[in-house]
Amino acid sequence: MANNLSLDKIDVTLEEGTTPVSRPPESLSKRTWYRTTFFNVSVVAACAFIAPGLWAAINGLGAGGAASPYYVNTANSVIFVLQFVICIFGTWVIAKVGLKWALVMGMIGFPIYAASLYTHVKYSNNWYLMVACVIDGLFSGLFWLTEGAIVLAYPEKHKRGKYLAYWLACRIVGQMIGGAVSLGVNASNNEHGHISVDTYLIFISIQSLGPFVAACLSPPEKVQRSDLTRVKIFLPKSIKEELKAMWRLLCRKEILLLTPMIFQSVFSEAFFSTYNATYFTVRSRALASLVASCCVIFANFGLGFFLDWKKPTVNTRAITAFVLIYAFEASLYIYAMIVCKEYEGMNSKPVFDWSDPGFGRGVCVYVLMLVGFNLMYDYLYWLIGTVNKDGGEIIRLSAIIRGIESCGQAISYGINSIDTFALSGAVAVNLSFFAACIIPAAFVIWKVGIVNGVKIHAIVQDEQPEDADRAIS
């Protein structure tokens, strides 16, 4: 980029009845480091590491590290029900307080949830766990909505796949480090039961830093992209107008067809968390969480670089990734069903330590399910980015994704909270939803990246609705 180039006045254009925000021109020859796309996505990635990364590390141990998964699964179901409610009204909250402070608010609930697990395991305190889940559900709903919107809205479009992989990798690094800490603290515990309570104290300390890290985020109007394009967010200040806009978006053909896919994409989380708590010793659960996290990082970056590869068309990348991920997921569900039915047919429930015969075969279910879960997550966000039409839709699309995901997770954790419901039954429910979403999603995916009958090689800029309308016919 030549030194004499200057950044045009960047503004966030709001819908009718709203107030425009602008900033003066700045020189691109010396961009402010904390205004760059990389820094701001790194802030969100750090938040993903601190909050959902460590949350996933705790849940990756199975049942939040508790001895029994059923009450914790019930509590998690409450979290996701509240997250769904927040996602409906969350875009209006963001219009009022801005993306930055919505992200800060979203970080508040995570250390409270970790503290409630500490009291649940150490003192058998159930009421605080449920209260903490209500608090976490209200605040984390804002976080889930905001982080996805930022990662979709802030980056340059030709770098979106890599930034999505970077964001999700940092979340998985949180799970990986959390798994390493858990393994170190619980390495001598080769019995079935809950993890050491000292593990929770480490997680609580780290997660308490979350709001301060989130405060480093730049508002969208101050972000300086490397390609001179502007970050535009369109959000009305009226809750009535915002709900109407949400409804119009939800009724779009592409979104309706992708709804089953969004719902199913996170449905397996409760299953593999419960599976890990049911069939493995404490230290084996920690080891499985660590190994799975390492595998996910490599898989996500591989997918991210493929989705940003310029040589194949956008349509080719979308279809290829869809076919490979879904073939992989289908084989995983079949494998999980075989293993679960075998374990359920035994006279006594097996509990594997890492030194026991059959440990590797059993733990592969958990590791591979986690890899498939994250590949689908990465692909889904990239896909949603291709159907986006304007700056306001980025946040609304994120709200819809998070809301539908929360419905899926609430139902999934609710099912897995029933102690008489066999895990093979949970696999069957997962497989049913999985099969139901393939055909509707294919109608959208087969048209991604086709403009006037021509397959394009780059995603159309979502800040230009008149162009983006032609992205998917």
CORHUNOR-V235509 format. One record per pair of residues at least 6 apart in sequence whose C-alpha atoms are under 6 Angstrom apart, sorted by sequence separation. I is the first residue (numbers start at 1). J is the second residue. D is the distance in Angstrom with one decimal. If there is no record, write none. Layout:
BEGIN
i=I j=J d=D
i=I j=J d=D
END
This chain:
BEGIN
i=14 j=20 d=5.9
i=58 j=64 d=4.8
i=63 j=69 d=4.3
i=119 j=125 d=5.7
i=120 j=126 d=5.8
i=236 j=242 d=5.9
i=449 j=455 d=5.8
i=462 j=468 d=5.9
i=13 j=20 d=5.6
i=58 j=65 d=6.0
i=352 j=359 d=5.7
i=449 j=456 d=5.6
i=94 j=102 d=6.0
i=460 j=468 d=5.6
i=12 j=21 d=5.6
i=63 j=72 d=5.7
i=11 j=21 d=5.8
i=307 j=317 d=5.9
i=11 j=22 d=4.4
i=220 j=231 d=5.8
i=116 j=128 d=5.9
i=116 j=129 d=4.7
i=9 j=24 d=5.7
i=9 j=25 d=4.8
i=8 j=25 d=5.5
i=7 j=25 d=5.7
i=7 j=26 d=5.5
i=113 j=132 d=5.3
i=451 j=470 d=5.5
i=7 j=27 d=5.8
i=112 j=132 d=5.9
i=451 j=471 d=5.4
i=6 j=27 d=4.6
i=7 j=28 d=5.8
i=450 j=471 d=5.9
i=6 j=28 d=5.2
i=449 j=471 d=5.6
i=448 j=472 d=5.4
i=447 j=472 d=5.7
i=3 j=29 d=4.8
i=109 j=135 d=5.9
i=109 j=136 d=4.0
i=336 j=365 d=5.8
i=109 j=139 d=5.5
i=106 j=139 d=4.6
i=106 j=140 d=4.8
i=106 j=142 d=5.0
i=106 j=143 d=4.0
i=103 j=143 d=5.4
i=103 j=146 d=5.9
i=329 j=372 d=6.0
i=79 j=133 d=5.3
i=83 j=137 d=5.2
i=75 j=130 d=5.8
i=82 j=137 d=5.0
i=86 j=141 d=5.5
i=82 j=138 d=5.9
i=79 j=137 d=4.1
i=83 j=141 d=4.2
i=51 j=110 d=6.0
i=284 j=353 d=5.6
i=284 j=354 d=5.6
i=280 j=351 d=4.9
i=279 j=351 d=4.5
i=280 j=352 d=4.7
i=281 j=353 d=5.4
i=390 j=462 d=4.9
i=391 j=463 d=5.5
i=389 j=462 d=5.1
i=390 j=463 d=5.0
i=388 j=462 d=5.9
i=292 j=367 d=4.6
i=296 j=371 d=5.0
i=300 j=375 d=6.0
i=390 j=465 d=5.3
i=389 j=465 d=5.1
i=389 j=468 d=5.1
i=118 j=200 d=5.8
i=340 j=424 d=5.4
i=337 j=424 d=5.6
i=192 j=281 d=4.4
i=114 j=204 d=5.9
i=191 j=281 d=5.0
i=192 j=282 d=5.8
i=190 j=281 d=5.6
i=111 j=204 d=5.0
i=190 j=283 d=6.0
i=189 j=283 d=5.8
i=272 j=366 d=5.6
i=111 j=207 d=5.2
i=187 j=283 d=5.2
i=111 j=208 d=5.7
i=186 j=283 d=5.5
i=183 j=283 d=5.9
i=107 j=210 d=5.5
i=183 j=286 d=4.9
i=107 j=211 d=5.3
i=182 j=286 d=5.7
i=104 j=211 d=4.7
i=179 j=286 d=5.3
i=104 j=214 d=5.1
i=179 j=289 d=5.4
i=180 j=290 d=5.9
i=104 j=215 d=6.0
i=179 j=290 d=4.6
i=176 j=290 d=4.8
i=100 j=217 d=5.7
i=176 j=293 d=4.9
i=37 j=155 d=5.7
i=53 j=171 d=4.3
i=57 j=175 d=4.1
i=53 j=172 d=5.8
i=56 j=175 d=5.8
i=54 j=174 d=5.3
i=49 j=170 d=5.2
i=53 j=174 d=4.2
i=54 j=175 d=5.3
i=57 j=178 d=5.2
i=172 j=293 d=5.6
i=45 j=167 d=4.7
i=49 j=171 d=4.3
i=53 j=175 d=4.8
i=57 j=179 d=5.9
i=48 j=171 d=4.8
i=54 j=178 d=5.9
i=45 j=170 d=5.5
i=49 j=174 d=4.4
i=67 j=193 d=4.2
i=67 j=194 d=4.2
i=66 j=194 d=4.3
i=169 j=297 d=5.2
i=65 j=194 d=5.4
i=65 j=195 d=5.4
i=315 j=448 d=5.2
i=315 j=449 d=4.9
i=165 j=300 d=5.5
i=314 j=449 d=5.1
i=165 j=301 d=5.3
i=165 j=304 d=5.2
i=95 j=235 d=5.8
i=263 j=404 d=5.4
i=267 j=408 d=5.4
i=95 j=237 d=5.9
i=162 j=304 d=4.9
i=263 j=405 d=5.1
i=267 j=409 d=5.5
i=270 j=412 d=5.9
i=161 j=304 d=4.6
i=162 j=305 d=5.9
i=270 j=413 d=5.2
i=313 j=456 d=5.6
i=314 j=457 d=5.3
i=313 j=457 d=4.3
i=263 j=408 d=5.1
i=267 j=412 d=5.7
i=161 j=307 d=5.6
i=92 j=239 d=5.7
i=161 j=308 d=5.4
i=51 j=207 d=5.9
i=50 j=207 d=5.4
i=234 j=391 d=5.4
i=235 j=392 d=5.6
i=233 j=391 d=4.3
i=234 j=392 d=3.9
i=232 j=391 d=5.1
i=233 j=392 d=4.9
i=264 j=433 d=6.0
i=261 j=437 d=5.0
i=40 j=217 d=5.7
i=260 j=437 d=4.9
i=257 j=440 d=4.9
i=258 j=441 d=5.1
i=257 j=441 d=5.7
i=36 j=223 d=5.9
i=35 j=223 d=4.9
i=36 j=224 d=5.0
i=37 j=225 d=5.7
i=35 j=224 d=5.6
i=254 j=444 d=6.0
i=12 j=221 d=5.6
i=11 j=221 d=5.6
i=62 j=273 d=4.5
i=62 j=274 d=5.5
i=60 j=273 d=5.7
i=62 j=276 d=5.1
i=62 j=277 d=4.2
i=18 j=236 d=5.8
i=15 j=234 d=5.8
i=18 j=237 d=5.9
i=12 j=232 d=4.8
i=14 j=234 d=4.6
i=12 j=233 d=5.7
i=13 j=234 d=5.9
i=14 j=235 d=5.7
i=15 j=236 d=5.4
i=61 j=285 d=5.1
i=61 j=286 d=5.7
i=60 j=289 d=5.6
i=149 j=394 d=5.8
i=149 j=395 d=4.8
i=149 j=398 d=5.4
i=148 j=398 d=5.8
i=145 j=398 d=5.7
i=145 j=399 d=5.3
i=87 j=399 d=5.0
i=87 j=403 d=5.3
i=84 j=403 d=4.4
i=84 j=406 d=5.4
i=80 j=406 d=4.8
i=81 j=410 d=5.7
i=80 j=410 d=5.0
i=77 j=410 d=4.2
i=77 j=413 d=5.2
i=77 j=414 d=5.6
i=73 j=413 d=5.2
i=74 j=414 d=5.8
i=74 j=417 d=5.4
i=73 j=417 d=5.0
i=70 j=417 d=4.2
END
